[in-house]
């Protein structure tokens, strides 16, 4: 069975420049898993990647 992956793009606030990408990614992943209400077709939030 083929699977699909969604990509969500967000713009971070200016203050995020002082925080490491790893920290931001970890915090966003934890937030998505704990706080965000997933759409019915979302099985699992697998990763967050922060780009400079």
C-alpha positions as CSV (number, residue, x, y, z in Angstrom):
1,X,0.0,0.0,0.0
2,X,1.3,3.5,-0.9
3,X,1.5,6.1,1.9
4,X,1.4,9.8,1.7
5,X,3.4,12.3,3.8
6,X,2.3,15.9,4.4
7,X,4.7,18.9,4.7
8,X,3.7,21.8,6.9
9,X,5.7,25.1,6.5
10,X,5.7,27.7,9.2
11,X,7.5,31.0,9.6
12,X,9.2,31.3,13.0
13,X,9.4,34.5,15.0
14,X,12.6,36.6,14.9
15,X,13.5,35.5,18.5
16,X,13.9,31.9,17.2
17,X,17.3,32.8,15.8
18,X,18.7,32.6,19.3
19,X,17.5,29.0,19.9
20,X,19.1,26.0,18.3
21,X,17.2,24.2,15.5
22,X,17.3,21.0,17.5
23,X,15.6,22.6,20.4
24,X,12.9,24.2,18.3
25,X,12.3,20.9,16.4
26,X,12.0,19.0,19.7
27,X,9.6,21.5,21.2
28,X,7.4,21.7,18.1
29,X,7.3,17.9,17.8
30,X,6.3,17.6,21.5
31,X,3.6,20.2,20.9
32,X,2.2,18.5,17.8
33,X,2.0,15.2,19.6
34,X,0.5,16.5,22.9
35,X,-1.5,19.6,22.0
36,X,-2.5,19.7,18.3
37,X,-5.7,18.0,17.4
38,X,-4.9,15.8,14.4
39,X,-7.1,15.5,11.4
40,X,-8.8,12.1,11.1
41,X,-6.4,11.0,8.4
42,X,-3.2,11.7,10.5
43,X,-1.8,8.5,11.9
44,X,1.3,9.9,13.7
45,X,3.5,13.0,13.7
46,X,6.9,11.5,12.9
47,X,9.3,14.4,12.7
48,X,9.9,18.2,12.6
49,X,12.8,19.7,10.6
50,X,13.9,23.3,11.3
51,X,15.8,25.0,8.5
52,X,18.0,28.0,8.8
